Amino acid sequence: MKQMLLSAMVVSLLFCTVSSALAKETNATEEPQKQAFLLTTGQDLVDLCSLDKKSSLYEKSIGFCYGYASGAMSFYGAIAKSPKVPKIVCSDHMITRNEVVQTFLNWAKNNPQHLTEPPIDSLLRAVVAKWPCSKKE
């Protein structure tokens, strides 16, 4: 319980820090891009992971994107060690952050109907589609 509370506090602090920094460093034309940092849908994650390199928010956006992918991968890796949790992602190699992000972006182009779902749901759909487990795993 303490670790869950500490994790929630760290995430809240990170969110407040990013939100505060974004509010100071962006202009009105970037407001829709800033909203994607709230990360409520899969489309928000697509927007962050595919922002134009010319945008003043590019570095923050791509860092947030890769950080989100890393966090999702780490969380899944940790819970997948439990015999009580069925494996849903299987690969013959260590999947990289870049592979996860590129897989997600490619999947999103062909599955826009799922981009209104929470970003973690969309991301997991993409990686499960790319690296499914056989029934015996």
Backbone torsions as a table, in degrees:
resi	resn	phi	psi	omega
1	MET	NA	-42.0	179.7
2	LYS	-62.7	-41.0	-179.1
3	GLN	-66.8	-38.3	178.4
4	MET	-64.4	-41.9	179.1
5	LEU	-65.7	-42.8	178.0
6	LEU	-62.9	-42.8	178.4
7	SER	-61.7	-42.9	178.9
8	ALA	-63.0	-38.3	179.2
9	MET	-67.1	-41.1	179.4
10	VAL	-64.3	-45.0	178.7
11	VAL	-62.1	-43.3	178.8
12	SER	-61.7	-43.5	178.9
13	LEU	-63.7	-43.7	178.2
14	LEU	-61.3	-45.3	179.3
15	PHE	-60.5	-45.1	179.6
16	CYS	-63.8	-40.4	179.5
17	THR	-64.6	-47.6	179.4
18	VAL	-63.9	-45.3	-179.6
19	SER	-60.9	-42.7	179.6
20	SER	-64.8	-44.4	179.7
21	ALA	-64.6	-40.6	179.5
22	LEU	-66.0	-39.6	-179.4
23	ALA	-61.5	-35.9	-178.3
24	LYS	-78.8	-30.3	-168.8
25	GLU	-103.3	1.8	-176.3
26	THR	-120.5	163.9	178.7
27	ASN	-110.7	-179.6	-174.8
28	ALA	-64.1	-30.9	-179.8
29	THR	-69.9	-17.6	179.3
30	GLU	-96.7	4.7	-178.1
31	GLU	-56.0	-45.1	178.0
32	PRO	-61.3	-35.5	177.9
33	GLN	-67.1	-40.2	178.7
34	LYS	-61.9	-37.1	-178.8
35	GLN	-61.9	-29.9	179.3
36	ALA	-62.1	-26.3	179.9
37	PHE	-67.3	-14.8	175.6
38	LEU	-72.1	-20.7	173.1
39	LEU	48.9	66.7	178.2
40	THR	-101.7	-18.0	-178.5
41	THR	-136.0	166.1	174.1
42	GLY	-61.6	-33.8	178.4
43	GLN	-63.3	-36.2	176.0
44	ASP	-59.7	-42.1	179.5
45	LEU	-66.6	-39.7	175.1
46	VAL	-58.5	-46.6	-178.2
47	ASP	-60.1	-43.1	-179.5
48	LEU	-69.1	-40.0	-176.3
49	CYS	-78.2	-11.4	-176.9
50	SER	-125.7	19.2	-179.5
51	LEU	-63.4	141.5	-179.8
52	ASP	-59.0	136.7	-179.0
53	LYS	-61.6	-19.4	-179.5
54	LYS	-80.1	-13.7	-179.4
55	SER	-68.1	142.9	176.4
56	SER	-66.9	-15.5	179.3
57	LEU	-95.6	2.5	-173.8
58	TYR	-56.0	-51.7	-176.4
59	GLU	-61.5	-43.2	178.4
60	LYS	-65.8	-41.0	-177.8
61	SER	-64.0	-48.9	-177.5
62	ILE	-69.9	-34.4	175.1
63	GLY	-64.0	-42.0	178.4
64	PHE	-64.5	-44.0	-180.0
65	CYS	-58.2	-53.2	-178.3
66	TYR	-68.3	-33.2	175.6
67	GLY	-64.8	-41.1	178.5
68	TYR	-63.8	-45.7	179.2
69	ALA	-61.4	-42.2	179.0
70	SER	-63.1	-43.3	179.1
71	GLY	-62.8	-42.9	178.7
72	ALA	-63.5	-43.5	179.2
73	MET	-63.5	-43.6	-179.6
74	SER	-64.6	-43.2	179.6
75	PHE	-62.8	-48.7	179.6
76	TYR	-61.2	-43.2	179.0
77	GLY	-58.2	-38.5	-179.6
78	ALA	-71.0	-46.1	-177.7
79	ILE	-75.2	-26.3	-179.4
80	ALA	-67.8	-15.9	177.8
81	LYS	-72.5	-20.0	-179.5
82	SER	-76.7	135.1	177.1
83	PRO	-68.8	-13.6	-179.8
84	LYS	-84.3	-11.9	-177.8
85	VAL	-105.7	119.3	179.3
86	PRO	-68.3	140.6	177.7
87	LYS	-73.6	135.5	178.1
88	ILE	-121.7	-14.8	178.4
89	VAL	-125.4	123.9	-179.1
90	CYS	-135.2	133.3	179.7
91	SER	-143.5	153.4	177.9
92	ASP	-87.4	3.1	178.1
93	HIS	-143.2	165.2	177.0
94	MET	-70.3	119.3	-178.4
95	ILE	-78.1	129.4	-178.6
96	THR	-88.6	162.3	175.0
97	ARG	-58.4	-43.7	-178.7
98	ASN	-61.2	-40.7	177.2
99	GLU	-62.4	-41.9	179.7
100	VAL	-62.9	-47.6	-178.3
101	VAL	-64.3	-46.6	-179.6
102	GLN	-65.3	-39.6	176.5
103	THR	-61.1	-44.4	179.5
104	PHE	-61.9	-47.9	-178.5
105	LEU	-63.5	-40.7	177.4
106	ASN	-65.6	-43.2	178.5
107	TRP	-62.3	-41.7	-177.3
108	ALA	-60.7	-36.1	178.6
109	LYS	-60.7	-34.5	-177.5
110	ASN	-96.6	-4.6	-176.3
111	ASN	-135.4	51.2	-176.9
112	PRO	-62.8	-20.8	-179.9
113	GLN	-64.3	-18.6	-178.8
114	HIS	-98.8	-1.5	-174.1
115	LEU	-80.1	-1.2	172.9
116	THR	-89.3	-9.1	178.6
117	GLU	-75.2	166.4	174.7
118	PRO	-56.2	147.6	-175.5
119	PRO	-58.8	-34.9	179.7
120	ILE	-66.3	-35.3	178.0
121	ASP	-65.2	-45.1	179.2
122	SER	-63.2	-44.9	-179.2
123	LEU	-62.1	-44.6	179.3
124	LEU	-66.0	-38.7	176.3
125	ARG	-57.2	-42.5	-177.9
126	ALA	-65.2	-47.7	-177.3
127	VAL	-72.4	-32.6	176.5
128	VAL	-66.5	-38.3	178.1
129	ALA	-66.1	-37.3	-178.3
130	LYS	-77.9	-42.0	-176.4
131	TRP	-126.0	66.2	-179.1
132	PRO	-72.5	156.3	176.0
133	CYS	-95.1	147.6	174.1
134	SER	-75.8	164.9	-176.9
135	LYS	-63.3	-25.4	-178.3
136	LYS	-83.3	-11.4	-178.1
137	GLU	-82.9	NA	NA
